[in-house]
């Protein structure tokens, strides 16, 4: 009977070692997978921040363009562009330095 007990004890230890190895393998696999997902998440978060900054820049640009659109329709803008082209009003006199 003592021999059977020693055999069972040895068999039990081998099973425990096998179970430990399998569990350790799964834990390692899950850790690596989690690490890769975390890196991917960090990369995606940086991309989101970059895109949000780009959106803010484009929204400011849209506001500036809307302001320019309003300004272009004013008489002041027309007068500035006409002066750049050398145009004057009918009753306006232009004095040029010598």
Buried (B, 14 or more C-beta within 10 A) or exposed (E): EEEEEEEEEEEEEEEEEEEEEEEEEEEEEEEEEEEEEEEEEEEEEEEEEEEEEEEEEEEEEEEEEEEEEEEEEEEEEEEEEEEEEEEEEEEEEEEEEE
